[in-house]
């Protein structure tokens, strides 16, 4: 994990800044405005992505705003320039999904991930622009996916880890029918300034409980847990140095206007007197491959790489997380060369400790 790779594993595209929901923990700054990506931006990106896709598996992730708010016709026009070998994914709140959208997903072979935080009572932060609960609309979209045989994954935000929650969530998503589940403990970033500090014991216990629930019925691919177990197995096999990639994935996020933000999609749309607007170029002016080749020349990126080295030097968890995310450092510390963040503690350190705690409990139970 030294330096930034010149070829990403995926690209994030923002078809529109607009979102039809107003979730309390959302980090996006312009989600009430409908700024749509012109087809010329997608065409410029496709010119580079198609070559990467021919060399191996490659994904484009459509992420807003609410991507479906761009409309089927416009989203189809944005997909059109890409080679059929490119995998397309959409992260959606599901409230707009109906049979017509399901036909769209099937026709264009778009993989769907739904944002939902568990049972009705756990979705209080997910509301419409009028402040009304969005849960019924989310479930109507999920039902359309199931009715049409469209496989989907799920992404869940946990605001407050507490006893019993992990089991409740896992059982819920088993019944929901998703095939992959990601769990994000709420992060302080973007326009979301809510405190994300939690007692270490509560967070560790949450992850340990989630491992136990998953192991009882491992029908869902549980993103965080499976990654943790893969790392733990590598440590035992003395192969942990090979778990992380040799270089950081640049994760280019292409804004609606073609601007490119590297490493952290959450930085898109923000600016700072010291760092500017965090962009490294625009695909309408400079080919994406050239922007990536000069990534480290962006001042804030260079500062972030310094922070990565500080993490490497002092953090025993570096081999697991690789130094964390740029946006978390910036929004928590105001700079990029700091080290540990609350996000590190909640979703990296306590995660690994929770997995190990579960393993120790299992060992003690069988001793």
Wavefront OBJ file of the C-alpha trace (Angstrom):
o trace
v 0.000 0.000 0.000
v 2.397 2.668 -1.231
v 1.299 5.368 -3.641
v -1.764 5.426 -5.856
v -2.505 2.974 -8.654
v -2.921 4.436 -12.137
v -5.739 1.992 -12.911
v -8.777 1.874 -10.591
v -10.919 -1.196 -9.927
v -14.094 0.844 -10.401
v -15.355 4.336 -11.193
v -18.148 6.186 -9.370
v -20.476 8.268 -11.566
v -22.959 10.917 -10.384
v -25.852 10.986 -12.885
v -27.650 13.638 -10.826
v -27.115 15.526 -7.583
v -30.843 15.280 -6.773
v -32.265 12.963 -4.142
v -35.970 12.576 -3.443
v -35.266 11.724 0.214
v -33.797 13.881 2.974
v -32.063 11.375 5.261
v -30.789 12.874 8.489
v -27.307 11.380 8.162
v -26.767 12.140 4.455
v -23.442 13.817 3.637
v -24.371 15.204 0.201
v -24.381 19.023 -0.081
v -26.597 19.585 -3.150
v -29.189 16.846 -2.927
v -32.110 19.261 -3.353
v -30.838 20.382 -6.797
v -31.291 18.490 -10.042
v -27.932 18.868 -11.746
v -27.779 16.087 -14.341
v -24.697 14.652 -15.950
v -24.539 15.370 -19.698
v -23.923 12.419 -21.999
v -20.634 14.006 -23.075
v -19.226 13.271 -19.602
v -20.230 9.602 -19.773
v -18.755 9.366 -23.262
v -15.441 10.794 -22.073
v -15.274 8.316 -19.190
v -16.330 5.363 -21.338
v -13.454 6.017 -23.708
v -11.070 5.084 -20.899
v -13.164 2.562 -18.977
v -13.840 0.364 -22.007
v -10.113 -0.303 -22.355
v -9.827 -1.254 -18.690
v -12.834 -3.557 -18.993
v -11.224 -5.398 -21.898
v -8.211 -6.067 -19.670
v -10.342 -7.602 -16.899
v -13.444 -7.190 -14.766
v -14.372 -3.528 -14.295
v -17.329 -1.756 -12.670
v -19.066 1.590 -12.950
v -21.071 2.525 -9.854
v -23.926 5.001 -10.389
v -24.299 6.916 -7.141
v -26.100 10.217 -6.551
v -27.984 11.883 -5.176
v -30.538 9.250 -6.044
v -29.402 7.869 -9.428
v -32.919 6.834 -10.454
v -34.034 10.469 -10.078
v -32.205 11.083 -13.361
v -34.977 9.116 -15.097
v -34.786 5.950 -17.195
v -34.265 7.670 -20.528
v -31.418 9.820 -19.286
v -29.738 7.000 -17.371
v -30.002 4.795 -20.480
v -28.298 7.533 -22.509
v -25.484 7.683 -19.921
v -25.020 3.906 -20.044
v -25.009 3.759 -23.846
v -21.374 4.834 -24.483
v -19.947 2.013 -22.349
v -18.829 -1.345 -23.759
v -21.143 -4.288 -22.880
v -18.287 -5.861 -20.898
v -18.483 -3.075 -18.285
v -20.423 -4.023 -15.135
v -22.913 -1.379 -14.001
v -24.064 -1.021 -10.393
v -26.578 1.392 -8.929
v -26.878 2.433 -5.272
v -30.514 3.418 -4.733
v -32.988 4.190 -1.966
v -35.469 1.990 -3.937
v -38.391 4.411 -3.553
v -38.683 4.931 -7.314
v -38.347 1.274 -8.317
v -41.327 -0.233 -10.117
v -41.796 -2.892 -12.797
v -40.525 -0.535 -15.507
v -37.299 0.083 -13.591
v -36.890 -3.658 -13.047
v -37.167 -4.166 -16.801
v -34.518 -1.466 -17.209
v -32.169 -3.244 -14.769
v -32.628 -6.556 -16.579
v -32.203 -5.074 -20.054
v -29.067 -3.123 -19.159
v -27.738 -5.777 -16.750
v -27.493 -3.299 -13.886
v -26.743 -4.721 -10.453
v -28.833 -3.132 -7.715
v -27.916 -2.205 -4.140
v -30.675 -0.891 -1.858
v -30.092 1.499 1.042
v -32.313 0.498 3.977
v -31.536 0.478 7.692
v -33.493 -2.548 8.847
v -37.086 -2.891 10.104
v -39.500 0.044 10.061
v -38.474 1.307 13.494
v -34.827 1.481 12.478
v -35.500 3.762 9.506
v -36.519 6.942 11.339
v -33.686 8.894 9.701
v -34.835 7.974 6.182
v -37.589 10.448 5.344
v -39.047 12.215 2.318
v -38.475 15.886 1.585
v -41.757 16.500 3.382
v -40.409 14.765 6.494
v -42.613 11.669 6.140
v -41.268 8.147 6.755
v -39.933 6.580 3.547
v -40.055 2.965 4.701
v -43.238 1.935 2.883
v -41.935 3.355 -0.377
v -38.603 1.570 0.094
v -40.425 -1.718 0.689
v -42.585 -1.196 -2.388
v -39.400 -0.918 -4.435
v -37.908 -4.015 -2.823
v -41.105 -5.932 -3.515
v -40.871 -4.915 -7.190
v -37.315 -6.295 -7.312
v -38.431 -9.575 -5.759
v -41.502 -9.809 -7.982
v -39.350 -9.422 -11.074
v -36.590 -11.748 -9.935
v -33.947 -9.001 -9.718
v -31.191 -9.956 -7.289
v -30.072 -7.124 -5.013
v -27.662 -6.310 -2.244
v -28.334 -4.034 0.725
v -26.515 -1.264 2.549
v -27.470 -0.488 6.143
v -26.429 2.506 8.265
v -26.207 1.909 12.018
v -26.544 5.103 14.023
v -26.214 3.704 17.540
v -24.776 0.213 18.223
v -26.641 -1.445 21.074
v -27.209 -4.961 22.426
v -29.533 -7.078 20.291
v -29.352 -4.792 17.264
v -26.940 -6.914 15.222
v -29.096 -10.008 15.519
v -32.237 -8.029 14.733
v -30.658 -6.565 11.614
v -29.217 -9.818 10.337
v -32.533 -11.648 10.745
v -34.293 -8.793 8.961
v -31.978 -8.879 5.955
v -32.258 -12.658 5.768
v -36.016 -12.231 5.347
v -35.576 -9.287 2.980
v -33.881 -11.543 0.449
v -30.694 -9.624 -0.348
v -27.639 -11.649 -1.316
v -24.956 -9.247 -0.018
v -25.105 -6.958 3.026
v -22.866 -4.043 3.940
v -23.014 -2.391 7.365
v -21.863 1.219 7.820
v -21.704 2.728 11.275
v -22.781 6.341 10.749
v -19.924 8.648 9.830
v -19.353 12.318 10.538
v -18.730 13.679 7.045
v -20.024 16.182 4.528
v -23.041 18.092 5.762
v -23.707 15.462 8.436
v -22.176 16.801 11.645
v -23.802 14.378 14.102
v -21.428 12.920 16.670
v -20.162 9.450 15.739
v -18.346 8.639 18.966
v -19.519 5.455 20.691
v -18.286 3.458 23.698
v -15.661 0.972 22.534
v -17.400 -1.872 24.366
v -20.714 -1.212 22.615
v -19.184 -1.188 19.135
v -17.012 -4.260 19.687
v -19.988 -6.172 21.069
v -22.120 -5.146 18.080
v -19.640 -6.651 15.635
v -19.142 -9.792 17.757
v -22.915 -10.284 17.876
v -23.151 -9.805 14.119
v -20.530 -12.513 13.542
v -22.510 -14.886 15.759
v -25.753 -14.163 13.898
v -24.067 -14.679 10.528
v -22.408 -17.924 11.539
v -25.746 -19.394 12.618
v -27.216 -18.813 9.142
v -24.506 -17.754 6.676
v -26.793 -17.291 3.677
v -25.846 -13.653 3.074
v -22.427 -12.445 2.023
v -21.679 -10.100 4.904
v -19.124 -7.619 3.552
v -17.363 -6.468 6.711
v -17.332 -9.834 8.464
v -16.043 -11.804 5.496
v -13.279 -9.280 4.907
v -12.269 -9.497 8.594
v -12.194 -13.284 8.555
v -10.127 -13.285 5.367
v -7.599 -11.006 7.041
v -7.531 -13.082 10.244
v -6.926 -16.236 8.215
v -4.071 -14.514 6.383
v -2.473 -13.526 9.704
v -2.608 -17.149 10.857
v -1.100 -18.291 7.557
v 1.595 -15.599 7.740
v 0.361 -14.135 4.444
v -1.206 -10.920 5.793
v 1.203 -8.745 3.832
v -0.514 -9.912 0.665
v -4.076 -9.029 1.690
v -4.013 -5.345 0.780
v -3.262 -4.237 -2.783
v 0.218 -2.933 -3.527
v -1.135 0.570 -4.164
v -4.202 2.568 -3.145
v -7.207 2.319 -5.428
v -7.768 5.891 -6.715
v -11.584 5.409 -6.738
v -12.238 8.259 -9.197
v -15.613 9.882 -8.613
v -16.932 11.661 -11.690
v -19.218 14.521 -10.717
v -22.245 15.532 -12.749
v -20.112 18.150 -14.520
v -17.173 15.852 -15.281
v -14.993 16.948 -12.357
v -12.895 14.185 -10.814
v -12.402 13.659 -7.075
v -10.043 10.867 -6.061
v -9.983 8.443 -3.122
v -13.195 9.565 -1.382
v -16.534 10.160 -3.163
v -17.698 11.992 -0.031
v -15.439 14.948 -0.862
v -17.224 15.715 -4.135
v -19.067 19.033 -4.081
v -17.088 20.493 -1.171
v -14.375 23.117 -1.109
v -11.939 24.551 1.410
v -9.798 27.715 1.401
v -6.670 25.616 1.824
v -7.457 22.664 -0.458
v -9.755 24.224 -3.043
v -12.558 22.034 -4.403
v -10.669 18.718 -3.986
v -10.842 17.983 -7.717
v -7.876 16.706 -9.723
v -9.193 17.625 -13.162
v -12.195 17.292 -15.444
v -12.759 14.512 -17.979
v -14.148 17.010 -20.490
v -10.735 18.691 -20.533
v -8.234 15.951 -19.628
v -8.413 12.183 -20.238
v -9.079 10.264 -17.038
v -5.889 8.226 -17.451
v -3.842 11.440 -17.390
v -5.658 12.697 -14.300
v -4.862 9.438 -12.501
v -1.232 9.475 -13.583
v -0.790 12.841 -11.840
v -2.905 12.020 -8.780
v -0.172 12.619 -6.212
v 0.363 16.136 -7.584
v -2.969 17.236 -6.084
v -1.870 18.916 -2.811
v -4.450 17.335 -0.535
v -3.741 13.888 -2.023
v -0.029 14.315 -1.283
v -0.920 15.266 2.300
v -3.132 12.204 2.588
v -0.280 9.955 1.460
v 1.817 11.457 4.272
v -0.968 10.530 6.682
v -0.996 6.978 5.323
v 2.683 6.647 6.163
v 2.013 7.966 9.678
v -0.612 5.252 10.112
v 1.780 2.616 8.825
v 4.406 3.683 11.360
v 2.231 3.707 14.458
v -0.980 1.696 14.040
v -1.038 -2.086 14.624
v -4.225 -2.323 12.555
v -2.660 -0.861 9.411
v -2.417 -4.234 7.679
v -6.189 -4.598 8.025
v -7.428 -1.140 6.992
v -4.539 0.293 4.967
v -4.777 3.702 6.565
v -8.475 4.561 6.378
v -10.336 6.989 4.134
v -9.413 10.529 3.151
v -12.887 11.974 3.761
v -13.027 10.707 7.336
v -9.713 12.362 8.131
v -10.771 15.646 6.597
v -14.229 15.894 8.117
v -13.089 14.711 11.549
v -9.672 16.414 11.761
v -9.834 19.208 9.191
v -6.716 17.874 7.464
v -5.482 14.744 5.677
v -2.240 13.955 7.491
v -3.819 12.968 10.803
v -4.157 9.347 11.768
v -6.868 7.603 13.788
v -10.497 8.713 13.356
v -13.779 7.687 14.935
v -14.528 5.891 11.682
v -11.309 3.885 12.160
v -12.382 2.971 15.659
v -15.977 2.092 14.795
v -15.591 0.298 11.484
v -12.032 -1.026 11.445
v -10.500 -1.464 14.899
v -13.676 -2.473 16.781
v -14.766 -4.585 13.817
v -11.620 -6.703 13.938
v -11.742 -6.831 17.731
v -15.361 -7.992 17.564
v -14.490 -10.817 15.190
v -11.631 -11.904 17.465
v -13.859 -11.628 20.538
v -16.377 -13.967 18.916
v -13.577 -16.415 18.109
v -12.355 -16.353 21.701
v -15.889 -16.889 23.016
v -16.337 -19.867 20.709
v -13.031 -21.336 21.815
v -13.958 -20.906 25.480
v -17.354 -22.527 24.901
v -15.762 -25.643 23.421
v -12.841 -25.907 25.870
l 1 2 3 4 5 6 7 8 9 10 11 12 13 14 15 16 17 18 19 20 21 22 23 24 25 26 27 28 29 30 31 32 33 34 35 36 37 38 39 40 41 42 43 44 45 46 47 48 49 50 51 52 53 54 55 56 57 58 59 60 61 62 63 64 65 66 67 68 69 70 71 72 73 74 75 76 77 78 79 80 81 82 83 84 85 86 87 88 89 90 91 92 93 94 95 96 97 98 99 100 101 102 103 104 105 106 107 108 109 110 111 112 113 114 115 116 117 118 119 120 121 122 123 124 125 126 127 128 129 130 131 132 133 134 135 136 137 138 139 140 141 142 143 144 145 146 147 148 149 150 151 152 153 154 155 156 157 158 159 160 161 162 163 164 165 166 167 168 169 170 171 172 173 174 175 176 177 178 179 180 181 182 183 184 185 186 187 188 189 190 191 192 193 194 195 196 197 198 199 200 201 202 203 204 205 206 207 208 209 210 211 212 213 214 215 216 217 218 219 220 221 222 223 224 225 226 227 228 229 230 231 232 233 234 235 236 237 238 239 240 241 242 243 244 245 246 247 248 249 250 251 252 253 254 255 256 257 258 259 260 261 262 263 264 265 266 267 268 269 270 271 272 273 274 275 276 277 278 279 280 281 282 283 284 285 286 287 288 289 290 291 292 293 294 295 296 297 298 299 300 301 302 303 304 305 306 307 308 309 310 311 312 313 314 315 316 317 318 319 320 321 322 323 324 325 326 327 328 329 330 331 332 333 334 335 336 337 338 339 340 341 342 343 344 345 346 347 348 349 350 351 352 353 354 355 356 357 358 359 360 361 362 363 364 365 366 367
